[in-house]
């Protein structure tokens, strides 16, 4: 967020990014990141038989809507946010 303000307001951002806003933005971004990555944690599997042990990601979702919602939440919404911020 600070980088966004530095690019959009290169001569100074006094009053734009306050401590109060930061106290909302920082935990909010962490919470959103955890929520978006929950499906990744659920679908990840640990393989012990092969050497070395490693984690794999299973792309077969049990229901079709899960795949679409992951695509929307994991790719489309962040890209929209980046586009709007840079726009």
Secondary structure as a PSIPRED ss2 file (coil, helix, strand):
# PSIPRED VFORMAT (PSIPRED V4.0)

   1 X C   1.000  0.000  0.000
   2 X H   0.000  1.000  0.000
   3 X H   0.000  1.000  0.000
   4 X H   0.000  1.000  0.000
   5 X H   0.000  1.000  0.000
   6 X H   0.000  1.000  0.000
   7 X H   0.000  1.000  0.000
   8 X H   0.000  1.000  0.000
   9 X C   1.000  0.000  0.000
  10 X C   1.000  0.000  0.000
  11 X C   1.000  0.000  0.000
  12 X C   1.000  0.000  0.000
  13 X C   1.000  0.000  0.000
  14 X C   1.000  0.000  0.000
  15 X C   1.000  0.000  0.000
  16 X C   1.000  0.000  0.000
  17 X C   1.000  0.000  0.000
  18 X C   1.000  0.000  0.000
  19 X H   0.000  1.000  0.000
  20 X H   0.000  1.000  0.000
  21 X H   0.000  1.000  0.000
  22 X H   0.000  1.000  0.000
  23 X H   0.000  1.000  0.000
  24 X H   0.000  1.000  0.000
  25 X H   0.000  1.000  0.000
  26 X H   0.000  1.000  0.000
  27 X H   0.000  1.000  0.000
  28 X H   0.000  1.000  0.000
  29 X H   0.000  1.000  0.000
  30 X H   0.000  1.000  0.000
  31 X H   0.000  1.000  0.000
  32 X H   0.000  1.000  0.000
  33 X H   0.000  1.000  0.000
  34 X H   0.000  1.000  0.000
  35 X H   0.000  1.000  0.000
  36 X H   0.000  1.000  0.000
  37 X H   0.000  1.000  0.000
  38 X H   0.000  1.000  0.000
  39 X H   0.000  1.000  0.000
  40 X H   0.000  1.000  0.000
  41 X H   0.000  1.000  0.000
  42 X H   0.000  1.000  0.000
  43 X H   0.000  1.000  0.000
  44 X E   0.000  0.000  1.000
  45 X E   0.000  0.000  1.000
  46 X E   0.000  0.000  1.000
  47 X E   0.000  0.000  1.000
  48 X C   1.000  0.000  0.000
  49 X C   1.000  0.000  0.000
  50 X C   1.000  0.000  0.000
  51 X C   1.000  0.000  0.000
  52 X C   1.000  0.000  0.000
  53 X C   1.000  0.000  0.000
  54 X E   0.000  0.000  1.000
  55 X E   0.000  0.000  1.000
  56 X E   0.000  0.000  1.000
  57 X E   0.000  0.000  1.000
  58 X C   1.000  0.000  0.000
  59 X C   1.000  0.000  0.000
  60 X C   1.000  0.000  0.000
  61 X C   1.000  0.000  0.000
  62 X C   1.000  0.000  0.000
  63 X C   1.000  0.000  0.000
  64 X H   0.000  1.000  0.000
  65 X H   0.000  1.000  0.000
  66 X H   0.000  1.000  0.000
  67 X H   0.000  1.000  0.000
  68 X H   0.000  1.000  0.000
  69 X H   0.000  1.000  0.000
  70 X H   0.000  1.000  0.000
  71 X H   0.000  1.000  0.000
  72 X H   0.000  1.000  0.000
  73 X H   0.000  1.000  0.000
  74 X H   0.000  1.000  0.000
  75 X H   0.000  1.000  0.000
  76 X H   0.000  1.000  0.000
  77 X H   0.000  1.000  0.000
  78 X H   0.000  1.000  0.000
  79 X H   0.000  1.000  0.000
  80 X H   0.000  1.000  0.000
  81 X H   0.000  1.000  0.000
  82 X H   0.000  1.000  0.000
  83 X H   0.000  1.000  0.000
  84 X H   0.000  1.000  0.000
  85 X H   0.000  1.000  0.000
  86 X H   0.000  1.000  0.000
  87 X C   1.000  0.000  0.000
